[in-house]
């Protein structure tokens, strides 16, 4: 008891905060991409599409970039859409190379990265493209 007959109030312990930064431990990242080409002209086959990705990497990042392991998991020639797999440490290199690519067979083109995820399942469905009966 304090002088004067009042009880001493116990101070609550000071709150402590611990900052935790969680980096994705995923080995690979997946990208859903679409190649936009002007109308007319040949559409690239899956082999030509893969070669276009490798040449984009080589153009921006040199031979080291071209050696980055990138896999074309799915490719739709009709829509020029693909799902690419890249090691997580190479995600930024791949994304930047695709973004800066401007030509395919002397025609203007553009890659659009539609989705990216460390989980392939996340790219399997897109609620924005869902068709309801």
C-alpha positions in Angstrom: 0.0 0.0 0.0 1.1 3.5 -0.8 1.3 6.3 1.8 -2.2 7.7 2.1 -3.8 4.3 2.0 -4.1 3.9 -1.8 -3.1 0.6 -3.5 -0.2 0.8 -6.0 -1.4 0.1 -9.5 0.7 -2.5 -11.4 1.7 -1.2 -14.8 0.9 -3.5 -17.7 4.0 -4.9 -19.4 5.1 -3.0 -22.4 3.9 -4.6 -25.7 6.7 -6.0 -27.8 6.4 -6.4 -31.5 8.4 -8.8 -33.6 8.6 -8.1 -37.4 8.7 -11.2 -39.5 9.2 -11.1 -43.2 8.1 -14.3 -44.9 9.8 -14.9 -48.2 8.2 -17.4 -50.5 10.0 -20.7 -50.1 8.6 -21.9 -53.4 11.1 -23.2 -55.8 9.2 -22.1 -58.9 6.9 -19.3 -60.0 4.3 -19.7 -62.6 3.1 -17.0 -65.1 0.0 -16.9 -67.2 1.0 -14.8 -70.3 -0.6 -13.8 -73.6 1.3 -12.7 -76.7 -0.5 -9.9 -78.5 0.2 -9.7 -82.3 -1.4 -7.5 -84.9 -4.0 -9.4 -87.1 -2.7 -11.4 -89.9 0.5 -13.3 -90.3 1.6 -16.6 -88.9 1.1 -17.5 -85.2 4.1 -19.0 -83.5 4.1 -22.7 -82.8 5.0 -23.9 -79.2 8.6 -24.2 -80.3 8.7 -20.7 -81.8 6.9 -19.4 -78.7 9.6 -20.9 -76.4 12.3 -19.5 -78.7 10.7 -16.1 -78.5 10.9 -16.2 -74.7 14.5 -17.3 -74.8 15.4 -14.6 -77.3 13.7 -12.0 -75.1 15.8 -13.1 -72.1 19.0 -13.0 -74.3 18.2 -9.5 -75.6 17.8 -8.0 -72.1 20.1 -10.2 -69.9 22.6 -11.7 -72.4 23.7 -15.3 -72.4 23.2 -15.7 -68.6 19.6 -14.7 -69.1 19.1 -17.0 -72.0 20.3 -19.9 -69.8 17.5 -19.3 -67.3 15.4 -22.4 -67.1 12.0 -21.5 -68.4 9.4 -24.2 -69.2 6.3 -23.7 -71.3 3.7 -25.9 -69.5 0.7 -25.1 -71.6 0.4 -23.2 -74.9 -2.8 -22.3 -76.8 -1.9 -21.3 -80.4 -5.5 -20.0 -80.9 -5.3 -17.4 -78.1 -1.5 -17.2 -78.0 -1.7 -17.8 -74.2 0.7 -19.9 -72.2 1.6 -20.8 -68.7 5.4 -20.5 -68.0 7.4 -22.0 -65.1 10.6 -20.3 -64.0 12.8 -20.8 -60.9 11.7 -18.2 -58.3 15.1 -16.4 -58.4 14.6 -15.7 -62.1 11.0 -14.4 -62.0 12.0 -10.7 -62.2 14.4 -11.4 -65.1 11.8 -13.3 -67.1 9.0 -10.8 -66.4 11.2 -7.8 -67.4 12.4 -9.5 -70.6 8.8 -10.3 -71.6 7.6 -6.8 -70.8 10.3 -5.2 -72.9 10.0 -7.4 -76.0 8.5 -5.4 -78.8 8.9 -7.4 -82.0 8.2 -10.9 -83.4 9.3 -11.6 -87.0 9.5 -7.9 -87.7 6.0 -7.3 -86.5 5.1 -5.3 -83.4 4.1 -7.5 -80.4 3.6 -7.3 -76.7 3.6 -9.9 -73.9 1.0 -9.4 -71.3 1.5 -11.0 -67.9 -2.0 -11.9 -66.8 -1.3 -13.7 -63.6 1.7 -14.9 -61.5 1.8 -17.2 -58.5 4.2 -19.6 -56.7 1.3 -22.1 -57.0 0.3 -23.6 -60.3 -3.2 -24.4 -59.0 -3.8 -20.6 -58.5 -3.5 -20.2 -62.3 -5.9 -23.1 -63.2 -9.0 -21.0 -62.9 -9.7 -17.3 -63.2 -13.0 -16.1 -61.8 -13.0 -13.2 -64.2 -13.3 -15.6 -67.1 -16.0 -17.7 -65.5 -19.0 -18.3 -67.7 -22.2 -18.8 -65.7 -25.2 -20.5 -67.2 
